[in-house]
Amino acid sequence: MPIPLRVQAGAWSGWGVDLGFDAGIEQALAAVAERALRCGALAGMELLLRETLRLTSASGAALFDGSTCVARVGTHAAGFPSSTGRRLRLWPERTGPRDDALLERLSALGGALLAAHAREASSQARHARLLSARRRLEQEVAHWEVRRSLAAHDLRTPLMVVRGYVDMMLKGHAGPLCSTMQRYLDRMARATQDQRAVIDQRLGRNPITDLGPLLQTALGPHAKQSPRRELTLALPERPMRVRASTAQLEAWVRVLARALATTRSTSVWLLGVAVEATRCWQLDLRMQGGHAPAERPLAVVREHTRRLGGTLRAPSSDARSWIILLPAEAT
């Protein structure tokens, strides 16, 4: 059986080779690595220093990052020499080939633990900054929520007062009304109701709905009672988020489909784009063949669009296109 080279080297140099001692070093390094993995780099450094004291029989040990002492253990931890450039320092100092080899292996693991500790400290500092930013944003959101609620209340209160007086006059509490006054009061009642809807839409907590799937369902080839026409939908890949409930958008899409059906056009092309300057969705509807839409369905589409906070430009005789603008929700 050939003699291992490390045994031959030990024999030529006169050093003793203790296989049990080497196995103890491996076990100590494995225990330190496991401790650092489970409890953090600082806990691993403390165990590394304790294992160093056990293996070298020193009184104290410290781990330095440059000139900064990161961890120390032992009874004489305050008396470490500062002149040495070693990462792992002992008291009293150990000299000799065997101690140097041992300290070199322990110091290498200590360097890895120092690097891991620096990464952990950086991660903890970043986490603290993120928590601070989150608390600041939460406070800002709460502040703006209070302002939104107060603004909505301040705007709704005069409308409720005006609507109350209009209802009392319509019921005859202020005496008989002529036809002109009746017509004016009806207009005032509708105006207050529309203004209340606008306030609820702009300042209320309305849900957000994706308009794209509703358009594909109502205007696509598989829609119920779909007329025989060629339809081309060019919608953006990202969701078309509109500040409205699903029921509101479904009703709007239904009246839009009915208005398109009245034109009896042979082909319809719908393009949806986002207008970042005005934060709205622009729907460009172009039709070929057929005739102009009926007046009543077009008025219904315009009314539903206005309730959603948008606008509709009706088709003219020379340009068969509809331009619809709907308020978009920021993503």
C-alpha positions in Angstrom: 0.0 0.0 0.0 1.5 3.4 -1.0 2.2 5.9 1.7 0.1 9.1 1.2 2.1 12.2 0.2 0.9 14.2 3.2 2.2 11.5 5.5 5.6 11.5 3.7 5.7 15.3 3.9 5.0 15.1 7.6 7.7 12.5 8.1 10.3 14.5 6.3 9.5 17.7 8.1 9.1 16.1 11.5 5.5 17.2 12.0 2.9 14.9 13.5 -0.1 14.0 11.4 -3.3 13.5 13.4 -6.1 12.3 11.3 -8.6 12.7 14.2 -7.6 16.3 14.5 -8.2 16.9 10.8 -11.6 15.3 11.1 -12.4 17.5 14.0 -11.5 20.6 11.9 -13.9 19.4 9.1 -16.7 18.8 11.6 -16.1 22.2 13.2 -16.2 24.0 9.8 -19.4 22.1 8.8 -21.0 23.0 12.1 -20.1 26.7 11.6 -21.4 26.7 8.0 -24.7 25.1 9.2 -25.0 27.6 12.0 -24.5 30.5 9.7 -27.0 29.1 7.2 -29.7 28.7 9.8 -29.1 31.7 12.1 -27.2 34.2 10.1 -23.6 35.2 9.4 -23.1 36.8 12.8 -24.1 33.7 14.7 -21.8 31.7 12.4 -18.9 34.0 13.3 -19.5 33.6 17.0 -19.4 29.8 16.7 -16.3 30.0 14.5 -14.5 31.9 17.2 -15.6 29.4 19.9 -14.4 26.5 17.8 -11.1 28.4 17.2 -10.6 28.6 21.0 -11.4 25.0 21.4 -9.0 23.8 18.6 -6.1 26.1 19.5 -6.6 26.3 23.3 -6.2 30.1 23.1 -7.7 32.5 25.7 -9.4 34.9 23.2 -10.2 35.2 19.5 -11.5 38.0 17.3 -12.6 38.4 13.7 -11.5 41.7 12.0 -12.8 43.3 8.8 -9.8 45.5 8.1 -9.3 47.5 11.3 -12.9 47.0 12.6 -13.6 44.2 15.0 -16.8 42.4 14.0 -16.9 39.6 16.6 -14.8 38.6 19.6 -15.0 36.0 22.3 -12.7 35.0 25.2 -11.5 36.4 28.5 -8.8 38.6 27.1 -10.7 39.9 24.1 -9.5 43.5 24.7 -5.8 42.7 24.3 -5.6 41.7 20.6 -2.6 43.2 18.8 -3.6 45.7 16.1 -0.4 45.5 14.2 -1.0 42.2 12.5 -2.9 42.1 9.3 -4.6 38.8 9.9 -8.4 38.5 9.6 -8.5 36.0 12.5 -6.5 37.1 15.6 -5.8 35.1 18.7 -4.6 35.9 22.2 -2.0 34.8 23.0 -0.8 34.5 19.4 -0.2 31.0 18.0 2.9 30.3 15.9 4.0 27.2 14.2 3.3 25.4 10.9 0.4 23.4 12.3 -1.3 26.4 13.9 -0.7 28.5 10.7 -2.4 25.9 8.5 -5.3 25.7 11.0 -5.7 29.4 11.2 -5.5 29.8 7.5 -8.5 27.4 7.0 -10.5 29.1 9.8 -9.6 32.5 8.4 -10.9 31.6 4.9 -14.2 30.6 6.4 -14.2 33.8 8.4 -13.7 35.9 5.3 -16.7 34.2 3.7 -18.8 34.9 6.8 -17.7 38.6 6.8 -18.8 38.9 3.2 -22.1 37.2 4.0 -22.6 39.5 7.0 -22.0 42.6 4.8 -24.7 41.4 2.4 -27.1 40.7 5.3 -26.5 44.2 6.7 -27.1 45.8 3.2 -30.3 43.7 2.8 -31.5 44.8 6.2 -30.8 48.4 5.5 -32.7 48.2 2.2 -35.6 46.4 3.9 -35.7 49.2 6.5 -35.8 51.9 3.8 -38.6 50.0 2.0 -40.6 49.8 5.2 -40.1 53.5 5.9 -41.2 54.3 2.3 -44.2 52.1 2.6 -45.3 53.8 5.9 -44.9 57.1 4.3 -47.0 56.1 1.3 -49.7 54.7 3.6 -49.8 57.9 5.5 -50.0 59.9 2.2 -52.8 57.7 0.9 -54.7 58.0 4.1 -54.3 61.8 3.9 -55.6 61.9 0.4 -58.4 59.6 1.2 -59.6 62.0 3.9 -59.3 64.9 1.5 -61.3 63.0 -1.1 -64.0 62.2 1.3 -64.3 65.8 2.5 -64.3 67.1 -1.1 -67.1 64.6 -2.1 -69.2 65.6 0.9 -68.7 69.3 0.2 -69.8 68.9 -3.4 -72.8 66.6 -2.6 -74.3 68.8 0.1 -75.4 71.8 -2.1 -76.7 69.4 -4.7 -78.8 67.6 -2.2 -80.2 71.0 -1.0 -81.0 72.1 -4.5 -82.6 68.7 -5.4 -84.7 68.9 -2.2 -86.1 72.3 -3.2 -86.7 71.2 -6.8 -88.6 68.2 -5.6 -90.7 70.3 -3.2 -91.6 72.7 -6.1 -92.4 69.8 -8.4 -94.8 68.4 -5.8 -96.7 71.7 -5.7 -95.6 72.9 -2.3 -94.7 76.3 -3.8 -98.0 76.7 -5.6 -99.2 76.0 -9.1 -96.5 75.9 -11.8 -96.8 77.0 -15.4 -95.5 74.8 -18.2 -92.3 76.8 -18.6 -91.5 76.6 -14.9 -92.3 72.9 -15.0 -89.8 72.4 -17.8 -87.1 74.4 -16.1 -87.5 72.4 -12.9 -87.3 69.1 -14.8 -84.1 70.3 -16.4 -82.7 71.3 -13.0 -83.6 67.9 -11.5 -81.8 66.1 -14.4 -78.8 68.4 -14.1 -78.4 67.8 -10.3 -78.8 64.0 -10.9 -76.2 64.0 -13.6 -73.8 66.2 -11.5 -74.2 63.8 -8.6 -73.3 60.9 -10.9 -70.2 62.8 -12.1 -69.1 63.5 -8.5 -69.6 59.8 -7.6 -67.6 58.8 -10.6 -64.7 61.2 -10.1 -64.5 61.1 -6.3 -66.2 57.9 -5.4 -64.6 54.4 -5.0 -65.7 53.0 -8.3 -64.5 49.6 -9.3 -62.1 49.1 -12.2 -63.2 47.0 -15.2 -61.3 45.8 -18.3 -63.2 46.9 -21.4 -61.4 44.7 -23.9 -63.1 41.3 -23.1 -66.5 43.0 -23.0 -65.9 44.4 -26.5 -64.8 41.1 -27.9 -67.8 39.3 -26.3 -70.5 41.8 -27.4 -69.1 42.7 -30.9 -67.2 39.5 -31.8 -68.4 36.9 -34.3 -69.7 34.7 -31.4 -72.0 37.4 -30.0 -75.7 36.7 -29.6 -77.8 38.1 -32.5 -74.6 39.2 -34.3 -75.4 40.7 -37.7 -73.6 39.4 -40.8 -70.7 41.8 -41.1 -67.0 41.7 -41.1 -65.6 42.9 -37.8 -61.9 43.8 -37.1 -60.9 44.5 -33.5 -57.5 46.2 -33.0 -57.2 46.4 -29.2 -54.1 47.0 -27.1 -52.4 44.0 -25.5 -52.5 45.5 -22.0 -55.9 45.7 -20.2 -58.2 48.6 -21.1 -59.0 49.6 -17.5 -62.0 51.9 -17.2 -63.2 53.3 -13.9 -66.7 51.8 -14.0 -68.5 48.8 -12.8 -68.9 45.7 -15.0 -72.7 46.3 -15.2 -72.2 49.8 -16.4 -69.7 48.8 -19.1 -71.8 45.9 -20.2 -74.8 48.2 -20.6 -72.7 50.6 -22.6 -71.4 47.9 -24.9 -74.9 46.6 -25.5 -76.3 49.9 -26.6 -73.2 50.4 -28.8 -73.8 47.1 -30.5 -77.5 48.0 -31.0 -76.5 51.3 -32.6 -74.0 49.6 -34.9 -76.7 47.1 -35.9 -79.0 49.9 -37.1 -76.4 51.0 -39.7 -76.5 47.6 -41.4 -72.8 48.1 -42.4 -70.9 45.4 -44.2 -67.7 45.8 -42.3 -66.7 47.5 -39.0 -63.2 48.3 -37.9 -62.6 49.2 -34.2 -59.2 50.6 -33.0 -58.5 51.1 -29.4 -55.5 53.3 -28.3 -54.5 54.9 -25.1 -54.1 58.7 -25.1 -51.6 59.4 -22.3 -51.9 63.2 -22.5 -55.6 63.1 -21.5 -55.5 59.7 -19.6 -58.3 58.2 -21.6 -59.0 55.4 -24.1 -59.9 56.4 -27.6 -62.1 54.0 -29.6 -62.0 54.7 -33.4 -65.0 53.0 -35.1 -65.1 53.0 -38.9 -67.8 51.5 -41.0 -68.3 50.6 -44.6 -71.6 50.1 -46.4 -75.0 50.5 -44.9 -76.4 53.9 -43.9 -76.3 56.4 -41.1 -77.3 55.1 -37.6 -80.8 55.7 -36.3 -81.2 58.9 -34.2 -82.6 57.2 -31.1 -79.9 54.5 -30.6 -77.1 57.1 -31.3 -78.6 59.3 -28.6 -78.7 56.4 -26.1 -75.0 55.6 -26.9 -74.1 59.3 -26.3 -76.0 59.4 -23.0 -74.3 56.2 -21.7 -70.9 57.5 -22.8 -71.6 60.8 -20.9 -72.5 58.8 -17.8 -69.2 57.1 -17.9 -67.4 60.4 -18.1 -66.6 60.2 -21.8 -67.5 61.8 -25.1 -68.8 60.6 -28.5 -68.4 62.3 -31.8 -71.2 61.3 -34.1 -70.6 60.3 -37.7 -71.1 62.8 -40.4 -72.2 62.4 -44.0 -68.7 62.6 -45.4 -66.8 60.6 -42.7 -68.2 57.3 -41.5 -66.4 57.1 -38.2 -67.1 57.4 -34.5 -64.6 58.7 -32.0 -65.3 57.6 -28.5 -63.2 58.8 -25.5 -63.5 57.0 -22.2 -61.6 57.9 -19.0 -58.8 55.4 -18.3 -57.6 54.2 -14.9 -53.9 54.7 -14.3 -52.0 51.4 -14.1 
